[in-house]
Amino acid sequence: MTGMAKTPAAGHLFRTNKNCEKLSKKKAQGFHHIVAKLLYLCRRMHQDIQTAVAYLCTCIKSPNVDDYKKLKHVIQYLRGTPDLTLTIEPGEHPRWWVDSSYSVNHDMQSHSGICMTLGKGVAYSGSNKQKLNTKSSTAAELVDIDDTMGKVLWTRHFLAEQGQYMPTTTISQDNKSTILLAENRRPPVAKGLDI
């Protein structure tokens, strides 16, 4: 796994090749071992590799040569960024970003990503496969917001108990239909579609 990479995952992270050769039992155990170490690392200090590690965790049972190449890319990225550190500074109040990629996993499930900052730097982040299939990107985004709300409320109550003034919590979203539905308003009806 020599060499260096500039990004935690290549553009083909979510592409699967069903005809790809499976890893030998010994190499598959090594794959599992390294992914477990990366899982610990991405939760503690290298939050930038979470999406790649979350995907690699779905390949643990039967990894193939392509999955090994994706793992190799993550290791090369870590080798190329030894001085990248996590810096957190307090600000006024928490801000959340919630997003999902619709139907990118091999079983057609979407992939969720969330992060929260208290000022500078990401204090909490997560990246995981959604547990259900959705019919649209809007529905996938709504599922992601719903899954995140427990963490948002817990953070809000925790900071309030510490004596921190808590204004209205903002969740940033990039899907206009999802924003309207989350605010209990109807999304614009597309031509020929009845929502």
C-alpha positions, -999 to +999 in steps of 0.1 A: +000+000+000+028+024-009+022+057-025+001+087-016-034+100-025-049+134-023-085+124-014-098+098+012-118+080-016-116+078-053-146+086-075-155+049-079-160+043-041-197+033-045-193+013-077-193-024-073-181-051-097-200-084-090-176-104-112-145-092-094-123-119-078-128-124-040-098-120-017-082-151-002-092-160+034-059-147+048-061-114+028-098-110+038-088-113+074-062-086+069-088-064+052-111-068+081-083-060+106-073-028+088-109-016+083-115-021+121-085+001+129-097+027+104-131+027+120-116+036+153-094+062+137-122+079+118-143+083+149-115+098+170-095+121+148-097+115+110-133+124+104-125+130+067-122+093+060-157+084+074-175+080+041-148+056+027-146+036+060-184+034+062-185+019+027-156-005+035-175-017+065-202-030+042-177-051+024-163-070+054-181-103+049-169-109+013-143-084+002-130-085-034-100-071-052-118-038-059-126-033-022-089-039-014-080-012-039-104+012-022-089+003+012-054+010-003-066+044-015-076+053+021-042+042+035-024+062+008-044+093+017-035+088+054+002+084+044+000+117+024-016+137+052+004+130+084+003+167+095-035+171+091-049+177+126-083+182+141-087+218+155-118+228+174-126+263+187-158+274+204-182+298+187-217+311+194-239+281+189-240+247+172-247+244+135-256+212+117-252+201+081-272+171+069-270+155+034-275+122+017-265+106-016-295+088-031-293+051-039-255+048-042-250+015-023-251-018-042-284-027-025-299+007-036-299+022-002-288+058+002-258+071+022-261+097+049-237+123+061-240+147+090-216+171+108-219+196+136-196+225+145-195+246+176-175+273+159-143+262+142-137+226+133-162+197+133-171+186+168-193+157+156-197+139+123-212+107+109-214+089+077-234+057+073-257+037+050-294+044+056-313+014+070-341+016+045-347+022+008-364+054-003-381+064-035-364+097-041-335+119-031-360+141-012-372+112+009-336+101+015-328+136+028-359+136+051-348+102+065-314+117+072-329+147+090-351+124+111-322+102+120-302+133+130-328+150+152-320+129+183-284+141+182-295+177+175-319+177+205-294+159+228-267+185+220-291+214+224-303+201+259-267+193+270-254+228+261-285+244+277-278+225+310-242+239+309-257+274+310-252+281+273-278+303+256-294+282+228-310+301+200-330+283+173-310+254+160-302+256+123-299+225+101-284+233+067-299+214+038-293+217+000-326+202-013-354+227-017-381+201-016-367+186+016-365+221+032-402+228+024-413+194+037-392+197+069-409+231+075-443+215+070-449+231+036-457+214+003-429+211-022-434+226-057-452+201-078-432+190-108-450+190-142-467+156-146-461+145-110-486+145-083-469+146-049 
